[in-house]
Amino acid sequence: MTATGVAPIVLAYSGGLDTSFLVPWIAAAEQRPVITVTVDTGGIDTAAAQTLAERARALGAIAHHQVDARADYFEQVLRFLIMGNVRRGQLYPLCVGAERVMQAQTIARMARALGSDMVAHGCTAAGNDQVRFEVALRTLAPDLKVLAPVRDRAFRRQEELDYLTQRGLPVPASGARYSVNRGLWGVTIGGSETLTSAGSIPEEAWILTRGAFTQPRAGERHTLEWREGRPLALDGEQLSPVALIESLEALAAPFGIGRGIHLGDTIIGSKGRVAFEAPAAEVLLCAHRELEKLVLTARQQRIKDLVAQPYGDLVHEGQLLDPVCRDIEALMLASQRRVTGKVHLLLQTGAVFVEGVESPFSLMAASKGVYGEAAGEWSPQDALGFSRIAALPGIFYTRAGQRASSGDPER
């Protein structure tokens, strides 16, 4: 509650064009004060945080709060995306959508602390975030009213830009041309080029990897250490998960690692396209995948893969709070008990190459056999018998076809 006795509206504020526009627009339309809340799930340094706060107040917010949720984001979401080697469309590592439930959770908590009965977001009617935010908000705090003017009134970006400039209010640096979202797991970029399937965004539109392919650099070798499926250390230095991810991003981005354009299905059923940069995610997912191959049995990998894909879908759709996600996470945690060891990496322009992996739980080292060279716990005769038995289904299928074609079922 404000000093005037009027409950404020809490706006989920990213500092982009949509949420910048909403600060003065909501205050005028609802005749209520607006408090902005930025939930830091990565990508906001000290200078950026100060700029966000100053811009929010210049736009008319009576107060601005920034909440550091990076560590919680890793523990609640990212570690399970790593354990599941989760990518959408076999390409996109859920750079930004995965954090929306975390942000909604924080916004709901802040609204209660600030005495507000209403929260607002800047999502459009055409994207995924509207669903993610509102499913989470209605699950966590069904008593809160949710405002979504950009969606409900179908404001266009040029209209928002005009509204701000006509009133002499600050405009984000990207203006109306590109929509940029940045978090701990990467960056997404949307613009006119991503509204069709034909081409890429221009080089100057990339945020983290700009110039990586026009100014290639010599390769670099690095080592990642893991303990029970969690990244533990980089080049021998133990770091918190957040610090390790941020360090990896700084190392891999200049190589253009993790750059891509994802074309996939939106939650509401249409096709959508977005450019993304996920240097740290690309390195961690590749490294984790190869270490798992060394220490997990084939059946463990197969079953975990079966649940990892639906888990990624649930996260993408804003359903992280569904109890089935806790069930899947329990399986993932159990699967990671032996995912401990080192992964040796070569960072090169456009790619991360896993040079080797080692682990005290290596199933490769546990065998007395040498792949392609010598038998181990089995004899050459065992191998012959195994091959004969493995061929039986094919033999029976072929024989049945021959009998049917000859018209003699007893032949």
N, C-alpha and C positions, 0 to 999 in steps of 0.2 A: 504494500500500500504506500502511495506517495504522500508527501506532506499535505497535499490538498484533499486527501481522502479518496482520491480516484484510483482504482486499481490499474496498474500499468498493463500494457500488452507486451509480452516477451517475444521478441523476434529472433529467430535463428539467423544469425548474420554472418555471411561469408565475406562481405566486402565487394562482391561482384555487382554487376549492374542491377540484377533483379532485386537483391536485398538492399542495395543502396537506394534504389527508387522507392522501396516500400517504407523506409523510415519516415520520410515526410508525408508520403501518400496516406499511410495508415493513421498517422497522427491527425491529419486533416479530416479524413473520412470518418474515423471513429470518435474523434474528439476526446481522445485519451492519450496519455503519455506513452512513449515507446521506450523500452529498455532493450538494448541489443546484447546478445550473448553469442560469442564465438567459441565453439568447441574445437580446441586444437587437437586434431588427430594426425598432426604432422605437417611439415612444410611451412611453418610460421616461425621465422626467426624474430629476434628482438626488434629489429627495425620494422619488419612487417607488422608485428603486433602493435607497435606504437602508431603506425600509419592507420591501421584498422580502427583503433580507439579514437584517434583524432578525426578521422573521416566520419565515424558514427556520430560523434558529438556535433560536428559541423553540419551534418544532415538533419539534426534535430533531436537525436536520442538524449533523454535526460540522464542516462547512465549507460556505461558499457562494461561488460564483464567478459573476461577470457578465461576459459577453464582448460587446463592441461589434462587431456584424456589419453595421451599417447601410450602410457604404460598399460592402462586399462584396455585400450584398443588392442594392443598386442595380446594381452592375456585372454580377453574374451573372444577375439575374432582371428587375428592374424596367425597365431600359433597353430590354429586348427586348419587354416587354409594352407599353411606350409606342410603340416602333417599329412594332409590329403592331397598334396601336389595339385591344388585346385586351380584350374583355368576354365574360363568359359569359352565355348567354341574351340577348345583345344589351343587357344591362343592367349586370351585376355585374362590377366591375373586379378580381376576384380579390384582394380586400382582404387576406385572411389566409392562405389556403391556399398561396399562392405562396411563402411564406417557410419552409414546413415542411422542405423539402429542405435549405435553408441551415442550419436549426436542427439537423437530424439530423446533418449533416456536422460541425458544431461539437461536438455532444455526443460523437460517435464519436472525434474528435480529443482532446477533454478526457478521455475514458475511458482512452485509451492513456496520456496524460500523467500521469494519476493512478494508474496501475497497476491499473485495474479491468477485470474480464472480463464485467461485467454493466451494462446500462443499463436505465432504466425510463421509461415515459411514462404520462400520465394519460388517454389516448384511450378512448372508449367503443366498443362494437361496432356502434353505429348510424351513426357519422359517417364522414367522409372522412379525418380526420387519422390514424387507425390505419393506413390503407393507405399514406399519404404517408410517415409516419415509418418504417414497417417496410420498405417497398421501398427507401428510401434507406439505412437502416441495414444491411440485408442486402447491398446492392450495395457499399457502402463498407467495411463491416467484418463480413463473414459469420462471423467467429470470435466476435464478441460475443454473449452471451446477452441476450435482450430480455424484460423483464418488462412486462406490461400488465394489472395486477390489476383496474382499473376495468372493462376489457372482459371479461377472462376470468372474473371472479367476479360480473359484472353488478351492481356496487354502484349504488345509486340515490343521488341527490344528498341526499335527506333523511337517508339512512343515514350518509353521510359527515359531514353537519352534526351529527348526533347524536353520532357518534363523537368529534368534536373538542370539542363543548360539554361532554359528560360528563367529559372529561378536563381541562377547563379550558384547552384550547389555543386559540390565536387563530383566528378565522374571517374570511375575506375580507369586505369591506364589502357586497358584493352577496349574500352568503349563498347560499342555495339557489335564489333566485328567477330570477336571470339568469346566463347564461354569457357573459362578455365577453372578446373577444380583440382586442388592439390592436397595430398595427404601423405601419410607415412609410407603407404604402399605404392605411391606413384602419382601421376598427373593425367587428367583427361582434358582434351581440347576439342571443342565443337565449333564449327563455323559453317559457312555456306558450302564449302567443299565436301563436308561430311553429310550434307543433306541428300547427296546422290551417291551412287556406288562407283563412280567413274575414276576419280583421281585422288591425289593426296593433298594435304595442306602444304602451303609454301614453307620453305626452310626457316624463314624468320618467325613463323608461328610456333615452332617447337620451343619448349621452355627449358628443359634439362639437357637435351642432346643437340642443341643448335650448333651446326658447324662440324659435328663429329665425322661426317662422311666427306666433307670437302677439305678437312684438315686432319687426316688420319695420323695416329700416333703409334709408336712402337708398343708391342704387347707387354703386358705386365703379369707376373705370377704372384698369386696370393694363396693363402691357406685358411680355410674355414674349419673350425672345430665345433663339434656337436655333442650334446649330452641328452640322451633320451628324447631325440627329435627336436630339441631346442638349439638354436645357434648360440654358441657359448663364447667363442673367441675369434678374432681376426688377426692373422699373422702373429699368433702367440699372445696377443693382448686380450685379456678377458674384458668384455664389455657388457653393459646391460643390453637387452634386446633392442631397445629404442636407439641407443647410441650405435650399436652395430649396424642396424639398418641404415641409419643416417650416414655412417662412414662408408658403407658399401655403395650407397647412392652417389656419393661424391667421387668414389673411385671408378664406378662403371659408367656413369653418365657421359663423360667425355669420349667414350668409345662408341656411343650410340647404342649401347646394349639396352634391350627392353623397349625399343621403339616399335610401334606398330599401329595398325588401324583395324579395329574390331568391327565386324558386321555380324549382327545377331538379332535374336528375337527379344523384344521388349516384354515387360510384364503384362502389358495390356494387349499384346498379340501382334503388334506391327513390327516391321523390320527397322532396326536403328543402326547407326554407324557412328563411331567415335574414335578419334586419334588418342593414343595413350603413350606414356613414357613410364616405364617401371623398371629402372636399372637394378635396384636392390631386389625386388621381387623375382626378376628373371634369374639373377645369380643364385639366390637362396633356393628357389624351386628346382633349378637344375642340379645344384649340389645335393640337396636333400634326396631327390629322386635317385641319384646314383648311389648314395650311401645306403639307402633302403634296399637297393638291389643286392648289395653285398651281405646284408644281415637278416633280411626277411625271407621266409620260405615263399615259394611260388604261390601257395594257397593263401598265405597271409596277404601278399600283394593283391591277389585277385579279388578277395573279399573286401579288402579295404577300398580298392578302386570302385567296387560296386556301390559303396555308400558315400564315397567322396564326391562323386558327381552330383547326386541329389542334394548333398549338403551344400555344395556351391550354389546350386539352383535356389535353395531355400534362403541362403544369405543374400543372393542377388535380388530375390523377391521381397526382401524385408521381413522374412519369417524367422529370423534368428531366435526369437523368443519362444517359438513353438517347442514344446517338450521333446519332440523327436530329435531336435538338434542336440539335446543333452545326451540322448542315447547314442547318437553317432559319435559324439565327442568322447564318450566313455570307451567305445571300441578303438578310436584313434589313439587315445592315451595308452591303452593296453598294448597296441601294436608298436609303440615307440620305445618300449623298455630296453631294446638292444640297439636302437638307432643312435649309436655313440661312436665317434671316431673323427677322422680328419679327411677333408676333401681338398685336393690340390687343383687349383684353377689357373687357367690362362685367359686373361681378358684381352680380346682383340677387337678391332673395329667391327662393330655390328654383331658380335657373338661372344658368348662365354663358352670355353672349352674345358671340360672336366678331364684333366690329365691322369688323375688316379684317385683312389679312395683306399682308406685303411681303417680297420676297426678290430678291437680285441674280440668281437663277436663275429668275425668274418666266417661265413659258411664256405667260402672258397678255400680258405686256409685250413678249415677243419677236415677237408677231404684228403685222403691219401692218394687219390687219383690226380692226374694232370690232364687238363682238358685237351683233347686232340692228340695226346702223346702216349699216355700209359694208363692202364686200368688201376684201380685202387682197391676198395673194399669188395670188388667184384672181379671175377675171372673172365678171360675171353669167351669161355663156354657160357658163362652167365649172360654175357652181352648178346651172344648168338641166340640163346633161348628167349631173351627179352624181346629181341627184334622179331622173332617168329611169332610170339604171342601178341605183340603190338600190331602185327600185320593182319591178325585174324578177322577183325571187323571188315576190313577191305576185301579180304579173300571171300568171306561169306556173301558180301554184297555183290561182288562180281559173279560168284557162282549162281546166286539166285537169279540174276539177270540172264545168264546163259541158259539156265533151265527154262525160264519163261519164254525166251525167244525160240527155243527148240521145240516147245510144246510138249516136252517130256519132263514132268515134275520129279520123276524118280532118277533122272539121268545123273 
